[in-house]
Amino acid sequence: MHDVIVVGAGPGGASAASACASKGLKTLLIDEARFPRYKLCGGGISEAARKLLGFNIPKNIIEREVSAFRLTRRNMAFEFRPGRRLITMVLRDAFDTFLAEKAVDAGADFSQGERATGVRRARDGMEVTTSKAVRKARCVVGADGVNSVLAQHVRPAFGKFELALAVGAEVPAPAKFMEDEFGDTLEIEVGSVHQGYGWIFPKRRVLSFGYVTVLPFASGLRHTLSEYIRKRGFHGNYEVTGHMIPMPGRLKKCWADRLLLVGDAAGFVDPLHGEGIRYAIKSGRLAADVLAEALESDDLSAEALARYGALCREDFMDDFKWARRLSRIIYPPSGLFFWLAECNPSVIENFVETLSGENEYEKFFKWSAPRFPLFMATALGKKIVKKTGIAGRH
């Protein structure tokens, strides 16, 4: 009998297991894969996520550190370089293995190649049926992703407007090309897909290409990505893969008797740009805090564990509604955001602070809304000057 079984050893599950074990709870972490394992992901760790980790990422795991980004739309582009690190690039097989090892170091048991097939409430706790055994614990954490087996006992499945499709490919590139074309710069492309964006994340030896958009608009997304890669001059062998990302943008029920959901299983993904690692880590830590107190008081009822949902709502979910509002401004094909950002650097400067955790979407939205007429006037003035060449005649 364990105190806690954590199903899924991604960033959310590993963080939950590590925090539970650190609190003296007898913890078992299980995952259906054997680590290291491939995981489709852009592999960008925001500064806010790095701060949450509470420890340094080893240099051998860091693929590249990014301190600038290039925003592109059709044949237009501009770069923003704030003079500080923005994103840390990793490959998820190495990064997730590192986090699982940290959980083991904290005292958790780790069973790999063990797939959870079901869970049920027993008289004295929970029973998790796996491909190897029936595991018993006083409580369970579901960190088993968007298609969570455990979530079936908590809430209905995500609807099609609560899901996004992400497609990606790791494309090998010569070292000189990587340095000349990207260096410490990542690229974001808007305007090719409705309610979504494309990306190029530079690693050591490969470029991570990808596109993401809400499921109802995802038809032909693999073709869009392949054309994007071809337009950038790559014609070699690479595999395009895809997976679903939950983006409900609001708090779904993520607690039940003796059971909590974290990360993708709970729908904790930024609805603006799809960042999930940051909120997986945070929710894993919050779940450990709540479970430790509940185990101490011997009250693991849904009513007691509802505090977890309240903490997640207060910490980040309330801000997601503002992120969803911003997505309606940034992603439409009209290119309005691209135009305003190109002509008003303060827009990008303030937006980037949301990646570091120094700003919230609500604050950014309320800062930008009253300034919108000024931003429009500035952008329009620069467009007129550029088109007529008036400035050059003085």
Secondary structure, DSSP 8 states (H G I E B T S, - for coil): -EEEEEE--SHHHHHHHHHHHHTT--EEEEESS-SS----S--EEEHHHHHHH-S---TTTEEEEE-EEEEEETTEEEEE--SS--EEEE-HHHHHHHHHHHHHHTT-EEEES--EEEEEEETTEEEEEESS-EEEEEEEEE---TT-SGGGGTS----GGGEEEEEEEEEE--HHHHHHHTTTEEEEE-SSSTTEEEEEEE-SSEEEEEEEEEGGG-TTHHHHHHHHHHHTT--S----EEEEEE---S----EETTEEE-GGGGT---TTT---HHHHHHHHHHHHHHHHHHHHHT--SHHHHHHHHHHHIIIIIHHHHHHHHHHHHHSSTT-HHHHHHHH-HHHHHHHHHHHHTSS-HHHHHHHHGGGHHHHHHHHHHHHHHHHH-GGGG-
